[in-house]
């Protein structure tokens, strides 16, 4: 196996990991902050990519197209939030219903199953071609890293405000939050909107990076998002305790995931098994806290310790 082929592929894997990190941060907001398993993201990622590509093909500036994609994600999160709060549907089912509806919406937006966009014809912010041999300000890794830094700064500020703290309180203990006069339904809707807006933003950048939007581009994205969250927490949870640093750890987890993914491809593992690989990685990292609490705590107790893992 050619080691140079792997080395040459790593920058692209890092760039892709950074783009998916934005989606993973959105997943973190619902999964960790709101304590909701939101499956809308599998549809919202494609929605962001589809809206961005179609807007640019119709003459919109790239930044306007990205903004439109993000707004489309906000609307998708709003729909899921209404299903969950106003109609009383369980969060996971609400996400599935919205995701199902988005399949048809995405087809209507693109007019077909996929829509290509050429870097030679359109002024893209990120692209697979912008990894090597371009100025720093145009390099995809640098551009996406700056976008992530800005997003983390804004989210850190927002979740420190009264409204943001209310969303965090809703996720920690909804009953206690209601007892304190917090509108938990509004906070759930707002949290779902922010999450899916970030996912759609990631989809817009991903579509530019790979040069097309495809109806299947969001399939399994929730697994990648969870993998990034869990890997980041497993690697950096003891070091990164601040909320902003936790978001950074999610981004790091996404990069690590795609670097490992690239190594697996380099090892010539059957590509048909890559989805199974993703599922196994997430399952193992999700099981680690349970194993740690169940087995290591028991060992500590037998040794006469405090019983803490």
N, C-alpha and C positions, 0 to 999 in steps of 0.2 A: 504494500500500500504506500502511495506517494505522500510523504509527510508534507511536502510543499503544497500539495493540493488542499490539504486541510488548513494550512496556515493562510493560504490565499482566500479560503472560504470564510474564515473567522470574522473578518470585518463586516461582511454581509450579514452574517448571523447576528453580530452585535447590533447592527443597524435595525434588523428586523425585530430583535428582542426589545430594543428601545421603543419602536413603534407599538408593539404589542403591550409594552409596559403601561401606556396610557390607558388601554383597555383594562389591564389588570388593576390599575388604580380605581377605575370605575367599579370593578367587581369587588374590590376591597371595601368600598363605601357601603355597598349593600350587604355583603357577606359578614364583615366585621363590625362596621359602624351601626348599620340598621338591623343586623341579625336577620336578614332576609335572603333566601336563596332565589335569586332572580334569574330566570332563564330567558328573559327578553333579549339579552345580549347577543344570542346566536343570530337573531334577526336584525338587531340594531346595527351591528358591525357592517353588514351588507348594505343596510339603508344609508349609512354614512358614506360608504364608497360609491354607491349608485348615485346619490344626490350630487356628490362632488364631481364625479365624472360627467354627468349629464349637464350640470350647470356650466362647466368649463367648455363642453362641446357647443353650448348655446351662447358662448361669448362672454361669460362671466369671468371676472378677475379671480385668480386662484384663492385669494384670501376671502373673497365674497362666497366662493363655492364651499370653502371649508366652514365658514360661518353658517351657511345654509344647511350643510350636513349636520353640524352640531345642533342646530335648532330642530332638525328632523329627529335627532336622537332624543332631545328634550321632550318632543311631542309623544314619541314612543313610550318614554318613561311615564309621561302624564297618563296615557291610556292604561298602562299597567297599574298605576296608582289608583285610578278611578275604579278599575275592576276590583282591586283589592279593598279599598276603603269604602267607596260609595255603594258598590254592589255586594260587598261581603264575601268575595271569592278569595280562597286561600292564595297567599302570595305566589307560591310555586305554580299553581294552576293559572293564575292571572298572567304570569310571565309566559307560560306555554301558549295561552290564547293569543296574546299579543304577538308572540313569535310566529304563530301560525298565520295570523292576518298579514304580518309583514312580508311573508313569502310572496303573496299576491301583490302587495303594494310595491315591493322591489321589482317584480317582473313588469309592472305597469310603468314604473319610473324609467327603467332601462329600455323597455319595449321588446326585450329578448333576454335570454339567459345570461349573457355577458356582454360587456361593452368595453372596448379597448380605448386607451388614450395614449398617444405617442408623445414622448418627450421632445421629439424634433419639431412638433407642431404646436405644442402648448408649453407655457412657462410654468413648469412644475416646481414645487418647493423641495420635494424629496424624490429621489429616483435611484434605482439600482445602479444607474450609470454614474451617480454622484458619490461613489464610495472612494474611488481612487483617481488621482490625476486632476483634481479640481481644487480651487481655493478653499481655505478653511471655512469661510462664511457660506460656502455652497455645499460643503460636505454633509451628507445625510446624517451621519452620526452626530456631528456638532449641532446641526440645526434642530434635530429631534431632542437632543440633550438639553438645549436651551429652552425648548418648548416645555419639556417636562419640569425643568427647574422653575419656570414661571408658574406652571399649573400647581406645583407643590406649594409654592409661596402663597398663591391665591387661596388654595384650599386650607392651608394652615391658618391664614388670616380669617377666612370665613368660618371655619369650625371653632374659632376662638370667640366669635361674636355670640350675642344672646341667642340668635336664631340657630346658629351652628351648634351651640351647646345643647339647645333644645332637641336637635336631631340626634345628637349623641346620647342624650338622656333617654330619648324614645327607644333607641336600640338597646340600651342597657337594661331598662325596666320601664315598659310602657305603662303599666298600672301606676307605678310611683310617679311617673311623669304627668299622667292625667290628674293625679291627686294634687300636683303642684300647679295645676291650671295650664299645662302645656297642651296645645292642640296636636295630639299625636298623629291623627290622620293627615293633617296638613304636612307635618314633618316627614311622614312616610312617602307621601307623594313627591315632595320636594327632593328627598334623598334619591328616590328612583329616577327623577328627572335629571339630577346632576350626574348620577352614575351612567345613565344611558346617553347623555350628552357627551361624556368623555369617551364612551365606547364608539359612538358615531364619529367623533373626531379622529379616533384611532383608525376607524375604517376608511375615512377620507384620505389620511396619510398613507395607509396601506395600499389603497387603490392606486395612488400616484406612484408609490414605490415599485409595485409589481407591474404597473402599466395597464391595468384593467380592473374592472369591477365584475364580480361573478356571483351568481345567485347562491352558490355554495361556499362563498369565502368566509362566512361566519359560522359554518357548521363546526361544532366542537369547541368554539371559542371560550365557552364557560369553563371547559376543562383546562385550557391553557391559562386562563385568568386565575383559576384556583391553584394551579401548579405554581404560578409566579408568587401568589400570596403565601402559600404554604412553604415553598422553598426559601423565600426571603425571610419569613419568620423563623424558620429552622436555623438558618445561617446567622442571622443578625439580631434575633429578639433579645438576647442578653445584653447587647451593646446599644441598640437603637430603641430607646423607650419613649422618646419624644414623638408626638404625633407626626410631625413633618419627617422625622427620620424613619418612622414606620412606613411612610409612603415611599421614601427612598429605598427602603429594603424591598418593597414590592417591585420597584423598577429593577433592582439588582437581581431579584429572583427571576424576573422575566428574561434578563440577559443570560443568566446562568442556564436557564431552561433551554434557550435557543443555542447556546454554545454546546451544551450536552447533546442536543438534538442533532447538531451538525456533526459532532463526533460519531454519533450512532450511524448517521448516513455514510460518513467516511469509512466506517467499519464494514460497509456493504451489507447492512442488515436489510432484509426484504422490506421494501417501502410499504407493502401491504400491512406490515405489522407496526407501523409507526404510531397509529392511533391507539393500538393496544399498549404500546410502550408508554404513551402519555397517560393512559388510564391507570396503569400499574404504578407509575411514578407518583401521581396524585394520591392514589390509595395508600401507598406506603407512608408518604409524608403526613397524611391525615391520621394514620394509625399510630404514629410515633407518640403523640401526647397520651393516647389511651394506653399504649404499652408501658410508657414511662410511669403513669399513675398506677397502673394495675400491678406491674411486676416489680419495679424498682422501689415503690413505696412499701410493698410487702417485705422485700429484703431488708429495708431500713428498720422496719418494725421488729423483725426477728433478731436484728442485731442490737435491739435496745435503743435505737435512735428515736428521733422525733416523729418519724413517719412521713416526713416531707421528702419529696423527690429531689 
